[in-house]
Amino acid sequence: DDPARGDLPWMLLGVHSARLDVGSRDLELDEALGLNCAWYVGILLVLILSVVAAALATNATAAFYLFLGAFTYGVVYTVWLKPRSAWNTFVGALSGSTAPLIADAAVDGRLGVWGLTLAAIVFLWQLPHVYAITLYRRDEYAAALFRMLPAAVGETRTRRLMLGFALLLIPVSLLPYAGGVL
């Protein structure tokens, strides 16, 4: 397996903040000690307990959105896309925007227009925010073998996308005011 090709999806389940310490770690020893298995089981238990607690404390709809956000972030974004796709941040932003959906669903088991609006605001905010960090920390992401947008499409296109998302954020963030909610 060649780490440069992104063949590291399950190695320590992406728990190292930037995988910069992987070179100094004894991964065979980690495996022998069961650290990968312990991480998998621990993460799975936290996910299951969180979803069950949300269902008991609120309702099944809120629990579903909690599971969707956590699974998308933990597996689809972190394990699968982060080492493989420069568009990983887009999926990470989708999972990050589930918190308003969970809160809205917790009220009465349904999604309303304002929960969706808040989710859109969070989503649109995350993209320019994270892309700015990837531009600033470009070399560190490359050293950690994470494929990020600036490396794939260039800085100019990344900055244009950031501007586009930031401009979209303006009218969407004004929707609650225009709708009389604020």
N, C-alpha and C positions, 0 to 999 in steps of 0.2 A: 504494500500500500504506500502510495506516494502522498505525503501530507500536502504538498503543493497543489495536488489535484483536488483537494477537499475530501479525501477519503477518511476523515476523522470523525464521522458523525456520532459515534457512541463513546469515544474516548473520554472518560470521566464526565460524560454527559454535559460537556460545555461548562463545567462548574468553575473553571479557572477564568478569571475576569478577561484575560486577553490571551490565554494559552502561551504567554511569554515564558512561563516557568516550566513548560513541558520538556524543554531541552535538558533541564537539570533534574527532572524527576525520573525515578526508576519505575516506569509504567508496569514492567513485569512484576515488581514487588507489590505495587498497588493492586494488581490483579490477584496475586497470590494471597494478599491480605484480605481480599474481598471488598476492596474500597469501591470498585465500580458497582458491584452488586449492592453494597450498602447504600450508595447514592441512589440507585434506581429504586430500591425498596422504600427508602426514606421519602423520596420525592413522590412516589406513587401513593404512599400512605397519607402524606400531607394533602395531596390532591383529593383523595377519596374522603378523608375526614372533613375537609373544607366544603366539598360539595354536599355531603350529608348534613353538615351543620347548617349550611345555607338553606337547604331544603326544609329542615326542621324549624329553623328560625324565621323563614320567610315563606317561600313557595318554590315549586319545581321550576318555574320559568327563570327565577333569579339564579337558582342552582345550575340550570342549564347554561346560562350565559357565563357564570363563573367557570364552569368546566370548559366551555368553548374558549374563553380567554386564556385560561391557564394551559390548556392543551396546545393551543395555537402558539403560545409563547414558548412553552417548555419543550415541545417536540418539533413542531413545524418550523418555527423561527430559529430557536437556539440549536437544536440538534441537526435539523435537515438543511435549512436554507443558509444559515450564517456562514458555514464553511464553503457553500456551493454557489450562491447567487448574489450578485451585486444588488438585487432588488429585495434582499432580506429585510431591510428597514421598513419597507412598505407593509409587509406582513406583520412585523413587530409592532408597527403603529396601529394596525387593525386590532391586534390582541390588546394593546395598551388602551385602546378606546372602549373596551368592554365595561370598564368600571361604571360609567353613567348608565349603561344598559342594565347592569346588575341592580343598581340603585333604583332605577325607574321600575323595573320588573318587581322589585321587592315591595313596592307600595301596594300594588293590586294585581300582580301577576300578568300585567300587560305592558307592552312597550308603547309609549306615547311619543308625540312629536317632539317634546322637549328633551326626553331622554336621548332620542336619536340626534337631535340638534347638538346636545352636549357631547355626544360621542363623535360627531363630525368635527366639532371644535377641537377636541383632544387629538383626533387623528390628524387634522390639518396642521396643528401646532407642532406635533412630534416630528414631522418630516423635515422641515427646515432646521429645527433644533438639532436633530441627530446628524443631518448632512453637514451642518456647520462643524460639529465635533469631528466627523470623519475627515473633513478637509484639514482641520487643525492637527489631528492625530494620524494623518494618512500613513506615515512611515510605521507607526506602531501597529496599526491594523494590518499592514502588509507583512510585517515581521511575525504577527500572530496567525498569518494565513487566512485572514478573513477577507472575503471579497466584498469590497464596499463600492458604492456608486461612483465616487470620483475616479477610482482606478479603472472602472469599466467604461465610463462615458466621457471622462475628462472633467476638469474643474469648471470650465465655462458652462457646459451643459448642466452640471450639477447645480451651479449657482443660478442658472435660469429656472431650473425646476424648483429650487428653494424659493425664488421670487414668486413663481406662479402659485405655489402652495400658500405662501404668506399673503398674497393678494386675494386668494380664495378665502382665506381665513377671515378677512375683514368683514365681508357681507354676512358670512355664516355666523360670526360672533355677534353681529348686531341683530340677528333674528329674535332672540329672546326679548330684547328691548322693543323691537318693532311689533312683536306679538303681545306686548303688554305684560309679560311675565316679570320683567325687571323694572 
